[in-house]
Amino acid sequence: MWRWLVFSDLHILFVAAGWTLGSAALVGFQVPWEYVTLSSVGAFLIYRLDHLVMESPEDILNAPERVAFREQNRSVLMGLAVFLVACVLALVVFFPNPWLWIALLVGLIGILYPFRVLPGARRPKDIAWLKTAMIVVCWIGGGVVLPAVLFGSFWTTGMTGSTGVTGLADATTLVDAGALVVFAVQRAVYILPNLIVADWLDRAGDENLSGGNLTLTWSDTQARKAITTCWIAAAILSCTMWYMGGIAPGLLILDGVGYTSLALMGTALIRKRGQSPIQESNVAGESRNDAAGMVWLDMWVGFPVVVWMAWRLMH
């Protein structure tokens, strides 16, 4: 059971759902269940595509236990992936909303992530800045910006808005671009510490097999400073969102618990793993504690579901 919880990526289903629901609730609108289902299943399938369908040779060094789990349970994992693909197709067929197709197109960006589609048979994930940008675009584009544009909020008066949940927003209503940009950047710096820690733990395999990694030349002090910078930026942008109006201070404080806890835990994981340059102990791959730590770090990304629950109680 422990190995399934840590290595199956099933927790991504809940993380993506919590991220989408909570981000929307923070600024005052509800996302329809069809979209939440599509976004959470899509996020999980992208993770599975990378670790199951496409070979990632760096995993042998970075996560040998994960590779062993994948090989031992390949048929079950493939069956689960096929079932979830069928669920997505059923959504599209039986709930023919135009925004479902838009969401699928955004998801294609993530699908390209592990494929060797670049010159020299390189993958997007082999280029550090491109890898990070694609992950951020998927989480922020699919889980934050697209729902905001499609289902309400950010219409003419900043961060207050409707609760449109049945289809595309009124095309005649102008989006408050400034408010949307502030919101998107705030969510980006919320999630970036998670990506920094993941790269830090994967440095050994990425260095040996030319994988994209932002932290290869960083010391642990630089990595912790980067996370602290993200936390400060998230807090400043949260205050900016409050100043722009329309958000309950209690929801912003609750949201702050999520990105503060993520930053603190990420800093602790980096400190625990050790100093730069890359240590010999890293060559053995992630430990069970590292793997479990990353699952918990992912769960803090899904913490906004608590914001959603509080918002529902308020409405």
ZISUL-V47384 format. One record per pair of residues at least 4 apart in sequence whose C-alpha atoms are under 7 Angstrom apart, sorted by the first residue. I is the first residue (numbers start at 1). GAP is how many residues later the second one is. Records with the same first field share a line. If there is no record, write none. Layout:
I=GAP / GAP
This chain:
1=4
2=4
3=4
4=4
6=285 / 286 / 289
7=59 / 62
9=35
11=4
12=4 / 31 / 32
13=4 / 27 / 28 / 31
14=4 / 26 / 288
15=4 / 283 / 284 / 286 / 287
16=4 / 23 / 24 / 27 / 286
17=4 / 19 / 23
18=4 / 284 / 285 / 286 / 287
19=4 / 124 / 282 / 283 / 284 / 285 / 286
20=4 / 16 / 123 / 124
21=4 / 10 / 284 / 287
22=4 / 282 / 283 / 284 / 285 / 286
23=121 / 281
24=4 / 5 / 6 / 7 / 120 / 124
25=4 / 5 / 282 / 283 / 286
26=221 / 225 / 281
27=126 / 132 / 133 / 220
28=125 / 132 / 133
29=123 / 124 / 133 / 134
30=133 / 135
31=4 / 5 / 116 / 120 / 134
32=4 / 133
33=4
34=4 / 57
35=4
36=4
37=4
38=4 / 50
39=4 / 103
40=4
41=4 / 43
42=4 / 65
43=4
44=4
45=4 / 36
46=4 / 64 / 65
47=4
48=4
49=4 / 5
50=4 / 64
51=4 / 5
52=18
54=60
58=4 / 147 / 148 / 151
59=4 / 5 / 8 / 146
60=4 / 7
61=143 / 144 / 222 / 223 / 224
62=140 / 142 / 143 / 223 / 224
63=4 / 222 / 223
64=4 / 221
65=4
66=4
67=4
68=4
69=4
70=4
73=4
74=4
75=4
76=4
77=4
78=4
79=4
80=4
81=4
82=4
83=4
84=4
85=4
86=4
87=4
88=4
89=4
90=4
91=4
92=4 / 8
97=70
98=4
99=4 / 69
100=4
101=4
102=4
103=4 / 39
104=4
106=36
107=4 / 31
108=4
109=4
110=24 / 28
113=10 / 11 / 12
114=9 / 10 / 11
115=8
116=5 / 6 / 7
117=4 / 5 / 6
118=4 / 5 / 6
122=4
124=6 / 7
125=5 / 6 / 86 / 87
126=5 / 84 / 85 / 86
127=4 / 84 / 85
128=4 / 84 / 85 / 86
129=4
130=4
131=4 / 81
132=4
133=4
134=4
135=4
136=4 / 52
137=4
138=4
139=4
140=4 / 5 / 44 / 47 / 48
141=4 / 5
142=4
143=4
144=4 / 40
145=4 / 39
146=4
147=4
148=4 / 5
149=20
150=17 / 18 / 19
151=12 / 13 / 14 / 16 / 17 / 18
152=9 / 10 / 11 / 12 / 17
153=6 / 7 / 8 / 9
154=4 / 5 / 6 / 7 / 21 / 22 / 25 / 26
155=6 / 18 / 19 / 20 / 21
156=18 / 19 / 20
157=19
158=18 / 21 / 86
159=20 / 86 / 87 / 88
160=86
164=5
176=4
177=4
178=4
179=4
180=4
181=4
182=4 / 55
183=4
184=4
185=4
186=4 / 48 / 51 / 52
187=4
188=4
189=41 / 44 / 45
190=40 / 44 / 69
191=110
192=4
193=4 / 34 / 37 / 70 / 73
194=4 / 72 / 103
195=4
196=4
197=4 / 69 / 73
198=4
199=4 / 14 / 15 / 16
200=15
201=85
202=4
203=4 / 10 / 13
204=4 / 74 / 78 / 79
205=4
206=4 / 5 / 6 / 7
207=4
218=4 / 5 / 58
219=4 / 56 / 57 / 58
220=4 / 50 / 51 / 54 / 55 / 56
221=4
222=4
223=4
224=4 / 43
225=4
226=4
227=4 / 36
228=4 / 35
229=4
230=4
231=4 / 28 / 29 / 32
232=4
233=4
234=4
235=4
236=4
237=4
238=4 / 14
239=4
240=4
241=4
242=5 / 7
248=4
249=4
250=4
251=4 / 56
252=4
253=4
254=53
255=4 / 49 / 52
256=4
257=4
258=4 / 42 / 45 / 46
259=4
260=4
261=4
262=4 / 35 / 38
263=4
264=4
265=4 / 32
266=4
267=4
268=4
269=4
270=4
278=4
286=4 / 5
287=4
288=4
289=4
290=4
291=4
292=4
293=4
294=4
295=4
296=4
297=4
298=4
299=4
304=4
305=4
306=4
307=4
308=4
309=4
310=4
311=4
